[in-house]
Amino acid sequence: MRKPIIAANWKLNKGPSETEDFIKSFESRLSDLPKGVDIVIAPPFVSLPKATELLAHSKVRVSAQNMSEKDNGAFTGEVSAIMLKEIFVNYVILGHSERRAIYGESDELINSKILKAHEVELKPIFCIGETLQEREDEKLEEILRNQITEGMRNVTEKQALDTVIAYEPVWAIG
């Protein structure tokens, strides 16, 4: 059986100084956390270096909230998988419903990001989920099957074992 993961996506919250304060407080309570569970935090990009520095010798792992499928180039505002590895990030959230809805990220783009993450040994946290309308239309299985099939296209069995699939119904996000 796979090890359970508890991941906290901070979204657009906590800059570097708030991250430091939070991690120092959080680390003092790590002994209270359940054994056999991986704990992952996903601060905003600007807070990743501070988080990886403070958690370098901790059980807590650090995730980016997104990344580019490109290695480099004229892509304003993007961050590559290689850049994330250089600052010791362990995971990356891909396919989040907000990225799909607000930025129009397709299953094909998400798949290219998943493949790129594996290329540099970042563990993808691959988000899937349905809208309330899709659920009410009884399309839940179809939507999830399609997201998984397209998102995991050309992913090897070994890579699949290193991919976290996070189910979060879009209608339940608050």
N, C-alpha and C positions, 0 to 999 in steps of 0.2 A: 504494500500500500504506500502511496505517496505521502510525504510529509505535509501536513497542513501548513498554510501560509496565512498570516494576518498582515495585510498591507494597508497602510494609511496614506492616501493621496491628499496632500496638503493643498493642492490646486494653487490658487493665487494668494497664498497666505504664508507669512513668516519669512522675512528677509534674513540675512546672515546673523544679525545680532539676536533677533528673536529665536532663530534656529539654535544658536548656542545656548541661550537660556533654557529653551525647551528640552534640548538633549541632555543637559546637565541634570535637570529635574527628572526626566524620564529614566535616565540611566540608573539613578539611585533606586528605582523601583523594579529594575529588571529581574531581580531574584523572585519577584512575585508572579512573573509570567509563567504560563504552563510550559512544561518540558516537552520536547519533541515537536515544537512548533517554530517555524521560521517567522521572524518579525522583520518587516520591510517598511521603511518610510520613504515617501516620495515628495521631497521638498521642491520648491520652484528652482529653475536652473541656477539663479544667482546664489542660492543657498547650498547647492550640491558640494562645492569644495569644502565649506565649513562642516557640513554633515559628515562627509567621508573622512575628514581629518579627525573629528571628535569621536567617530565610531570605528576607527581603524582597528582597535583591539577589542571590539565588542561583538556580541552575537547578532546585533541588529545590522541588517543590510540596507543599502541605499539604492533607491530606484530613481531614474529620471522619469518625467511625466510624458515624454515624447522624444522623438529623434527623427532626423532626416534619413531617407533611404540613400542619400548621396554621401560620398566620402569627403568631397570638398568642392569648391567652385563658387560661382557668383549666385549664391542663394541666401539673400538677406534674411537674417533672423533665425537661420537654421543651425542646428547642432548635430554633428555627426556621431556615429557609434564609436569611432576611433577616439574622438574628443572625450566622450564619456568614459571610455576605458582608461584614458590617460589620467583622469581624476578619480579613479578607483570606484566608479559606479558599478554595481553588481547586476541590477535589473533595469528594465525599461518598460513602461506602460505603453501599449500600442493598441489602437482600435477603440479607444474610449469613445463612448457615445457622444460626448461633447465635440470631439475631433471629427467624428463622422457627420454630425448635424451642423455644426457651426462652420467648419472648414471644408466640408464636402469630401472627407477622406473616404475613398472607395475600398472595397475588399481587396482589389488588385494592389493599390498603394500600400495598404496595411500588410499584405503578403510580402511585398518587396522590403518593407521595414523589418518584418520578422526574419526574413532570410539574411538581411544585413546584420541584424543583432546577433544571430547565430554565427555569422562569419567572424565576428570579433569576440565571441564567447560572452556576450551579454545575455542574460536570461530574460526573454520576453514575458511580460504579463499581458496576455492577449485577451482583450475585453470583448465579450459578446453580450447581446441582450436585445430584447424586443420592446417596441413602443406599446402603449396601452391599446392603441387602435389595432395593431398587429395581434395582440393577445386576444382582444375581443372578437376579431375576425377569425380566431382559431388558427392562426398562422405561426404560432410559437415554434413548433418543431421545424417547419419549413425554413423560417428565418434563421434559427440557430444552426441548422444543418448547413445552410448556404454560407453563413458567416464562417463556420469552422472549415468547410470544404475549400472555400476560396482563400481564406486566410492562411491555411496550412498547406496550400498547394506547393509541391516540390520540397517540402520539409521532410527530412529523413526521419527514420524511426528514432534514432538517437537524439536528434534535435527536438522531436516531439516530446520525448521524455524530459527534456530541459525547458519546455515551454509550460508556463502556468496559464491555465484557461480560467479567467475570472468572469463568472456569470453575474451580471448586474442588470436587472430589468430597467430599461430606460425610464419607465413610469414610476419607479420607486426611488429615483435619485432625488435627493432633497437638498 
